[in-house]
């Protein structure tokens, strides 16, 4: 450990990592939604398969068409659920390497050169570790699933329309298709507000629209509670008609559970977690403070403010701009005192020199 880190003053602690149930759902809600949806999606797939099989045996052309649409919708839904199950989990922590390098580049642009033998100079001159490139589905788990679900909802709506035309009393399937297509397509089209922008009271305050922009999957989650209730209603209608809607019941039940998981999830993984631990965040602030403390007193305060604002905009940093700036300022002041103390100890004592 360097002298800089040993002598760093205590700073205001960043918010601790969430733990327990809250942390579990924060990191896994999207993947859990995928698992629950996948059960229901397979239910849709099986329902379409069974309907098509019965229609072929009966030689009913209209029901064959309905079965094919339902089977297609179930297949697309299954792909979407499988995608979330495989790629929906959010990584627990980010390393300090990317943040430290970005801070080094920012201060290098401001100062022209970093202090010799400083921690940030070492970071800047050390080749970065080769990063593992995430595939498209890992980077865009929610978006790619919404694409599959929107296409699946179109197929389900087509099956519902066909069913309604054959028997106007059976309109629940069409109602489900319309509402399902609406919530899925809206969730797909609405862009999610960046985390740091959402944390800014000036940009995030005010109304339903901003609440949706913070997490567009709320449209999917809470809206789907209504649509999946229609699916449960459809299962009740089938039961009254003497059918055995086992897969419809399984589908509706697991979908409603999955809806709540989707509602608390982020569409963009970077907004979900990807934060530094308290110790890692303090290390980044210490490295920045070391470089700032090496500058003239006239430069320090402006640099503290600029670096604090720069770091506060990074999604992996926790705390407000004021908290991060205060933490860096405290360390700069302490390191300035340490430099002065070191310089005093290094100077010869005049009384001893005169002997």
N, C-alpha and C positions, 0 to 999 in steps of 0.2 A: 504493500500500500504506500502511495506517495505521501510526502509531507503535507501536500495540499489537502488530501482527504483526511489525514490524521488530525490536522489543525482546524478542520471545518467546524464552524459554529453550528449549534443545534438550530434547525429551521422548523418552520411550521409544517407539521406533518400533512402530507397529501392524504386524501380520503383512502382509507384502507380498502383492500380488495374485498368485495362482497363474498360471503361464505355461506355454507349451508344450502338450504332449499333455494333461496333467492339466486345464489351464484349458479347452482345447477341449472335452473330454468333459463337464466340469462345466457348461458353458454350452449344449452342443448334444446331450447324451445323449438327452433326451426327443424332440427333433426327429429325431435319427438313428434312434431306436427306431421313430418313426412312419414314416420312409422305408422301413426294412427290413420293418416289419410290412405296409406298403402293398403291397410286392411280393408277400408271401405272401398278403395279403388278396385281391388281384386273382387270385392262383392259385386260391384257394377259389372266387371268383366264376366263374372260367372252368371249374373242375371241375364246379360245379353246372350251369352252362350246357350243358356237353358231356354230362353225365349226363342232363339233362332232354331234350336233343335226341335222344339215342340211345333213351331210353325212349319218346318220342313216335313215333319211327320203328318201334319194336318193338311199340307198342301195349300196353306193360306199365304198368298202373295203379299198382302199388306203387312201381316205380322212378320213375314220374313224380312221385309224392309225395315220394320221397327227394330227387330232383333239385330240386324246388321248395324244400324246406327247406334244402338245401345252398346253393342260389342265394341265398335270403334271408339265410342266415348270412353268406355271402361278401359280400353287399351291405352288411350292417351292419358287418362287419369293415372293409370298404373305407372306409366313412364315418369310422370311428374312426381308421384309419391316416391318412387324408387330413387329419383334424382335427389330429392331432399334427404332421404334416408342415408344415401351415400356421401353427399357433399354438404349437408346442412349444418354440421357442427362448426362452431366458432372457436378459433384457437384461444388458448388461455392467456398467454402473455406474448408481448413483443420484446425483442432484444434491444439493448441500448445502441447497438452499432449504427443503425440507420439514423436515429435521432442525434447521436453524437456527431456523425459526419455532416448532417444537415446544419447543425449548430456551428461546426468548424467552418463550413463553406460560407455561412451567413456572416460570421465575424471576420473571416478573411476578406470578404467583399467590403466590409466596413473599414477595416484597418489596413488592408493592403498585404500585411503579413502577420502571422500568428507569433506570439512570443516564443523564442527558442527554448527547446526542451520542455515546453508546456504540454499538458495532457492532450489538448486539442490538436497541437502540432503533431504529436505522436499518432493520434487517430487519423489525421489527414494524410500522413505519410505511410500508413499501414494499408496494404492492399485489402479490400473488403473480401469477406468470405463469399464464395459463389452462392448466390441465392437460388433456392429451389423455386422454379416457376410453377405457379398453380395453373392447372388447366382451366379451360373456359367454364366448365360446369362448377368447379370449386369457387371461382371468382364470382360467378353469377348464379348461384344455386337457386335463389328465390325467383329471379327473373326468368330463367330457363324453365322452371317448374310452372310459373304463371303462363308462359307461352303454351306449354302442353295442356294445362288446365283450360285455358281459353278455347283452344281448338277442340278439346273434349266437350266443353259446354255447348259448342256449336252443334256437335253431333248429337248430344243428348236433347237439345232443343228440337232438332229435326225429328228425332224419335217421338218427342212429346207432341209435336204438331201433327204427325201422322196418326198418333193414337187418338188425338182430339177429333180429327176429321173422321176417323172410323167410328168414334163414339163420343159425342159432345159431352157426355156426363163424366168422362175420364179426362179432366183438364189439369189435374195436379201435376202430371209429368211436364206439360207445357209450361205451367207456372214455375216449376222448378228450373226448367231450362232457361227461361227468360231472366229470372233473378240470378241464377248462377252465372250466366254469361255477363250480366251487368257488373256484379261485384268482382269477378275475376279480371275482366278487361279494364275496369277502373284501377284496380290494384296494380295492374301491369303498366298502365299509362302514366300514373302519377309518380313523379320523381321524388325520391326521399331527400329531405333536407339534411345537409351535412351535420354531424354531431356538434361541432363547435359553433355552427350557425344556430343550431337549436338551443344551445346553452346561452346564447346571447339574448338577454331580455328584450332588447330593442327589435330583434328580428323574429323572435319566437312567440311573443305575446300576442294574444288577440285571436280568439274565435276558433270555430270548428275547422276552418280550412287549414290553419297552421297545425292544429292537433292531428289532422290527417297527414299533412306533409311530413311531420316528424316520424310517423310510421304508417306508410300507405297500406301495409298489410292489415291494419285495423279495419279497412274497408272489407278485405277478404274475410277476416276472422269474424267480426261482429255481424257483417252482412250475411255471411254464410250460415249463421245460426238460424236466420229466417229461412233461407233456401233449404237448409237441411231439415228444418221442421216440416217444410212442404214435402220433402222426400219421405219423412216418417208418416205424414198424412197419406201419401200415395201407398205406402205399405199397409196402412190400415184399410184403405179402399180395396186393395188386393185381397186382404184377409176376409173382408166382408163379402167379396165376390167368390169366396170359396177356394182361393189360391193359397199357396204356402210361400209367403214372401220372406223366407228366412234370410236370403242374401240382402234384401232391401232393408230389413231390420238391422242387420249387422252393419251395413253401409251407413245408415242414418245415425246410429249410435256412435260409431267411431268417428264419423265426420264431425259431430257436434263437439266431441272432446278435442279433436284436432283444431277446430275453429278457434278455441280459446288459446291454444298454443301459437297459432298463426298471429292472433291479435296482439300478443306481447312480443313478437319477433321483429327484428329489423330486416328490411329488404336488402340493405347494404351491410355486409359483414363488418366493414370498418367502423360503422356506427354502433355496433353491438358491444364489442370489447376491444381487444387489441391494445390494452393499456399497459404501461410500465408498472412494475411493482414499486412500492414506496422507496426501497433501497436503490433501485435502478434510476428512478426519477431524481433522487437526491444526487446520484453520481453525475448525471447530466448537468444538473444545476451547479454542482461543484466544479466541473470542468469549465463551464461558461464563466463562473465567478473567478476562477484562477486567471483566465485571460484578461478579464475586465480589470482585475486588481492590479495587473501589470501596467495599466495605462495611466495617464496623468489624471489627477483629481478632477480636472475640468471635463474630461471625457467620460468618466465613470458613470455618472448618473444617467446621462443620455443613453449610454450603452446598456445599462441595466434595464431601462424602460423598453428599449428596442428589442433586446433579447427576450425579455419577459413576454412582450406582445407576440414575438415570433414563435416562441415555444407554446404559448397558450392556444395558438391556432392549430397546432398539431394534434390529431385525434388521439394519439397514444398518451399524451400528457394529461394528468388529472389535476383538477383545481382550476380556479378562475385566473384571469390574467393578473389580478391584484395579488393573489396568493403566490403565484409563481414568481412575480417580480419581487415581492417582499422576501421570499426565500433566497433569491439570488443576491439581493441587496445586503441581507444579513451576512451572507458568506463573503461578499466582497469586503464589507467593513471588517470582518474578523481576519480575513487574509491580509488586509492592509495593516492591521495591528501586528500580525505575525511577522510580516516583512520588516516592520519597524523594529520589533523586538530582536529579530535575527541580526539586523544591521547594527544595533546597539551592542549586542554581545560580541560581534566581530571586531568592533573598534577597540583599540588598546586603551587601558585605563591611564589617564594622564599622570596620576600619582605614582603608578608603578613604573611608568616610562622615566620619570624624573629620578628614580633611585639609582 
